[in-house]
Amino acid sequence: MMIYRVGTDHDPGRATTGGKAASLFRMTGLDLNVPAAFVIPTQVCHDYLEHGALNEQVLAEIRRGVGWLESEMGRTFGGPDPLLVSVRSGAAISMPGMMDTVLNLGINDRVAAELARSSGDDHARETLRRFRSCYRSVVLDGGDGKIPDDPWEQLTSAVGAVFASWNSPRAVAYRNRAGISHELGTAVTVQAMVLGHRDEKSGTGVVFSRDPLSGERTLFGEWLPSAQGEALVGGEVNGQPLSALREVLPDAYAELAAGVELLERTGRDIQDVEFTVESGKLWLLQARSAKRSALAAARSAVEMVTEGLIEPLTALDRVTADQVRALARPVIGESTRREAVELASGEPACPGVGIGLVAASSAEVEAVTSEGTDAVLARESTSPEEFIGMSLANGVMTGVGGATSHAAVVSRELGVPCVVGCGAGTVTALAGRVVTVDGTTGKVYDGALPLETYDETTDENLQMLFSWARELAPLPVLHPDEVPDGVEVRDLTDGPGQGAWAARSAVFDEPTDSATEVAEALRLGASAIVTTGRRLPLLLEVLSSSNIAMASH
């Protein structure tokens, strides 16, 4: 098939229709309210990248798909009571913000006039402005080329541009860093738009089923009345707490809370849900496993076992060795904090402490770090173009945006300490200064503050994870005084010994390439791994390497 209609056709799986569509298929299967959508699968992406154009069969199927959207939504593409659509990328593996999206497609001056009749001139003008800005950025690559009035020409060119974004520099850089295959390609989802800026009973928001910073089991998110989602996710403005939605639209809030709970219970993981309310009616746009801080990863994994949602082995798979190491990184002591000079204050978005020279752009971060100097990225708000700079920085801080903004979400994925919403112009004014960013408290301090070491043995969640890992890992990780008599401890470079032997390597006490070392110990048949450092990260590496080895056979 050249297209798949969500909720009507069968779901062929993420490899074909991508993660975005998998989310929509899943939500419609749970009878949740989702705007009608169809998907152009990944094999069309491969064909487009090879030939540089959509073939006639695909174009015909797109027209058929739009006709189905019109019938489902009761609106007309390019006509009265207009149907507008979004054109979104969707790879099998989540790559948040790395590829392109076009919103409000199908509008022109004539359609805007039709829209104004039902929702007012201001709404229509804003919808047209956003479309033109988005189309110019994505399809015309920021140039001044002509934006077509014909909705069908808009649609086909946007589909091609989204397919082409699979090979954009930022998407390639993300895949290189995340170890994602460049051969997968992206699907394209064409979905009916519901407009959060239609009237006073409309708005947009993002909600997490648990706090992605701490892991606490409570709804966490933001709500922005009379606005579209990109304003919130892109960090253009600061959102309101979800309690504001509960006050003005209690029925929509109650429906949202119930839907999020259902999605977490069936998905058995923290959910990140985007939603829009149009004229009082709730629509769910996307649900996916949430990016989370190291602290939230550990806490939620343990508590979900306690709640009976997952098994201990699944919990261990949810927490990486690097996240455990991140939890053991130094923190600012209370006495140091009391004496420090506070330069800025905002919303904590990713826990941890980052120290560096403030750089006002991703390019500056790259230049500073290439000279061996630590850097902190300061922007009014971040976009996918800043991904490389964010990945190189020791910390990120923004002037505007909240806990669900691009800066917050990507920083949590990268594990980079982040503070958002410090105030317009506040953080960029610090360019050239050395600062300490505390992503746990949302503070930015002058200079490089001295830090104290975190004691992981006092964390109950890490203790529980260690207990499960020690029981389930196929290869024990021991301290030197735990090695049984008669077991020879050898460096991996010496190869396996005679009889029972345990692998020892200095690399095990550092994060550098420990996964490779663990895999080698397993391959050579060591009876144990010996380390003088923390054992939980290595036990997680053992479990991960064992799972990879089993999956390959």
Secondary structure, DSSP 8 states (H G I E B T S, - for coil): ---EETTTS----HHHHHHHHHHHHHHHHTT-----EEEE-HHHHHHHHHHSS--HHHHHHHHHHHHHHHHHHT-EETSSSEE-EEEEEEESS--TTTS-EEEEET--HHHHHHHHHHH-HHHHHHHHHHHHHHHHHHTSTT------S-HHHHHHHHHHHHHHGGGSHHHHHHHHHHT--TTS-EEEEEEE---TTSSTT-EEEEEESS-TTT--SS-EEEEEET--HHHHHTTSS--EEHHHHHHH-HHHHHHHHHHHHHHHHHHTS-EEEEEEEETTEEEEEEEEE----HHHHHHHHHHHHHTTSS-HHHHHHTS-HHHHHHHTS-B--HHHHHHS-EEEE-EEEE-SEEEEEEESSHHHHHHHHHTT--EEEEESS--GGGHHHHHH-SEEEESS--TTSHHHHHHHHHT--EEE---TTTTGGGTTSEEEEETTTTEEEES----B---GGG-HHHHHHHHHHHHH-SS-EE-GGG--TT-EEEEGGG---SSSEEEE-GGGGSSTTHHHHHHHHHHHT-SEEE-SS-SHHHHHHHHHHHHHHHHT-
